[in-house]
Amino acid sequence: MDLYTEGDPIADTKAPDGPIETRWDRRRFEAKLVNPANRRKLTVIVVGTGLAGGSAAATLAEQGYHVKSYCYQDSPRRAHSIAAQGGINAAKNYRNDGDSVHRLFYDTVKGGDFRSRESNVHRLAEVSVNIIDQCVAQGVPFAREYGGLLDTRSFGGAQVQRTFYARGQTGQQLLLGAYQALERQIGLGNVEMNARHEMLELVIVEGRARGIVVRDLVTGEITTEMADAVVLASGGYGNVFYLSTNAKGCNVTASWRAHRKGAYFANPCYTQIHPTCIPVSGDHQSKLTLMSESLRNDGRVWVPKAKGDDRSPKDIPEAERDYYLERIYPSFGNLVPRDIASRAAKNVCDEGRGVGPGGLGVYLDFADAINRLGRKAIEAKYGNLFEMYERITGEDPYEVPMRIYPAVHYTMGGLWVDYDLQSTIPGLFVIGEANFSDHGANRLGASALMQGLADGYFVLPNTLANYLAGVGSYGKVDASHPEAVATRTAVEERIQKLLSINGDRTVDSFHRELGQIMWEHCGMDRTEAGLRKAIDEIRALREQFWQRVRVPGDGEGLNQSLEKAGRVADFFELAELMCIDALHREESCGGHFRAEHQTPDGEAQRDDDRFAYVAAWEYTGDQPVLHKEDLQFEYVHPTQRSYK
């Protein structure tokens, strides 16, 4: 079946050429500026209040722009960034262990399996150094060594210790830093904060992003909000799989609505599977819980050597244990990147050596570390994570090993952006996990927080000015503009359509079934036959959804079923595009593992000659159109990725 057509190639025209070390400085100097008196006349909408959105809104307001901030949570500090546990990377080299901006750049490009832009990644590595200083100045309580210096620890995919952390609460502490900066600007009247509002559509006027349509989730009121530019910082789309480590509210609607209006969606099939999650315990679950990758610093991953060995882990002697990551990847051991560790866990479980219910688990054992360092040292580093695990499972990880298994965690795909973080729609900028730009086919641990804060604090405030400097010639528009009125009317009609179906199935039942299709056929292991089957099943299920879904209540007030229905409707369309993207990419790369494309020893086999590009998809209402952005590697030449 013909699933897509191929269009003209696409290119990032904003990144300077020349020495990579000076590209960001040169871009900042070449960009136009807006003088302080004129900034007060300009309005910017920021959707999302996580690390990217919160830091961007605070920084833009500090610069003098008027900012309208929107989030669907009841407070900006409830954004899902708060759930991040393990840490944030920065090339500070406090350990004097050989780290540098270039090494962080190298590790990130390699960790992304050579599917990210060198210019973007080098900028990220450069800016990482400033992020730590900014956060310390805000009072973020990073862990410190005895001498008072900030402490660091190891994370997967690196042989240096560059990850700064605040026990297992790094995301929470960083978000509170951004939140207090945001609240300061709210207090000064520079940020207009709108909590419990969900973006349902993007307003395009004369080809430019000029506003959004939002619904007040408490009153049901639908309003049109206009501005001179729109910034999406609305996170990733991992909840297309239903079971993931994301909060239940996380969704793709803001990005998908922009995609339908003309913003290209890049690499949608690039989904990160995190190896360190608490295994599924039953059909009653609505989400999964992450155990920080930092635990792999001191925990050792193993399974029994013999199939079907269901003895208590304490009764299995060392000689009958397989520390398989240390065996297969001796150079990195338990700190291999996430895609490598996840696939290895799946392989040993597929061999019949998994542990726990259904054999879908491996052990993460801290006995050696406790014997070597003492229980108090482990408590100081991971105490809250151990407590969380015990509360969920009823098992004490100080006494018995944790059980973990891979789960959907992060999405490297997202809206396509250029070096300035602007999408294919002029005036629409996309930051943080909502864009595709920095991680390639696999995100290294502790780099999501780095990217979110880099985009929000340091990159967007520089590049957005270049666009806003010319915005005066576009003229002011308000909610009475015909395009704005038509957009709002379309939103109201869609809501009424969802409410009027009055079928016999719940929204959650459709979402769960969609998630099962995606996990089975577009998850850790993909095949051509499976992906084609998934596309057929998704289309059939989507047709059922629009005929049989039941959304109780009405649109005049709080209606969480209505909220979920709109989001799941968008997940259906995204899921089909994810499968098409996965099907067209006939290679194994990072977290995207096609069973037909693997090395003799079972590792991912890239095809750089055919697939060293970003797949940017255009929405047409019929078949999507593929636009390819060729990737050039001048400084980190693609090789077979090895962590052995």
FENCORRA-V982360 format. One record per run of one state. SS is the DSSP state (helix for helix, strand for strand, loop for the rest). FROM is the first residue (numbers start at 1). TO is the last residue. If there is no record, write none. Layout:
ss=SS from=FROM to=TO
ss=SS from=FROM to=TO
This chain:
ss=loop from=1 to=3
ss=strand from=4 to=6
ss=loop from=7 to=19
ss=helix from=20 to=30
ss=loop from=31 to=35
ss=helix from=36 to=39
ss=loop from=40 to=42
ss=strand from=43 to=47
ss=loop from=48 to=50
ss=helix from=51 to=63
ss=loop from=64 to=65
ss=strand from=66 to=70
ss=loop from=71 to=75
ss=helix from=76 to=78
ss=loop from=79 to=79
ss=helix from=80 to=83
ss=loop from=84 to=87
ss=strand from=88 to=89
ss=loop from=90 to=100
ss=helix from=101 to=111
ss=loop from=112 to=117
ss=helix from=118 to=138
ss=loop from=139 to=143
ss=strand from=144 to=144
ss=loop from=145 to=149
ss=strand from=150 to=150
ss=loop from=151 to=151
ss=strand from=152 to=153
ss=loop from=154 to=162
ss=strand from=163 to=164
ss=loop from=165 to=169
ss=helix from=170 to=187
ss=loop from=188 to=190
ss=strand from=191 to=194
ss=loop from=195 to=196
ss=strand from=197 to=205
ss=loop from=206 to=207
ss=strand from=208 to=216
ss=loop from=217 to=221
ss=strand from=222 to=226
ss=loop from=227 to=228
ss=strand from=229 to=232
ss=loop from=233 to=237
ss=helix from=238 to=241
ss=loop from=242 to=252
ss=helix from=253 to=260
ss=loop from=261 to=264
ss=strand from=265 to=266
ss=loop from=267 to=270
ss=strand from=271 to=277
ss=loop from=278 to=289
ss=strand from=290 to=290
ss=loop from=291 to=292
ss=helix from=293 to=297
ss=loop from=298 to=299
ss=strand from=300 to=304
ss=loop from=305 to=312
ss=helix from=313 to=315
ss=loop from=316 to=317
ss=helix from=318 to=320
ss=strand from=321 to=322
ss=loop from=323 to=323
ss=helix from=324 to=328
ss=loop from=329 to=332
ss=helix from=333 to=335
ss=loop from=336 to=337
ss=helix from=338 to=350
ss=loop from=351 to=356
ss=helix from=357 to=359
ss=loop from=360 to=361
ss=strand from=362 to=365
ss=loop from=366 to=366
ss=helix from=367 to=373
ss=loop from=374 to=374
ss=helix from=375 to=393
ss=loop from=394 to=401
ss=strand from=402 to=411
ss=loop from=412 to=413
ss=strand from=414 to=415
ss=loop from=416 to=421
ss=strand from=422 to=422
ss=loop from=423 to=425
ss=strand from=426 to=426
ss=loop from=427 to=427
ss=strand from=428 to=430
ss=loop from=431 to=431
ss=helix from=432 to=434
ss=strand from=435 to=435
ss=loop from=436 to=447
ss=helix from=448 to=468
ss=loop from=469 to=470
ss=helix from=471 to=474
ss=loop from=475 to=481
ss=helix from=482 to=501
ss=loop from=502 to=504
ss=strand from=505 to=505
ss=loop from=506 to=506
ss=helix from=507 to=522
ss=loop from=523 to=525
ss=strand from=526 to=526
ss=loop from=527 to=527
ss=helix from=528 to=548
ss=strand from=549 to=549
ss=loop from=550 to=559
ss=helix from=560 to=584
ss=loop from=585 to=588
ss=strand from=589 to=589
ss=loop from=590 to=591
ss=strand from=592 to=592
ss=loop from=593 to=593
ss=strand from=594 to=594
ss=loop from=595 to=597
ss=strand from=598 to=598
ss=loop from=599 to=603
ss=strand from=604 to=604
ss=loop from=605 to=607
ss=helix from=608 to=611
ss=loop from=612 to=612
ss=strand from=613 to=618
ss=loop from=619 to=623
ss=strand from=624 to=630
ss=loop from=631 to=644
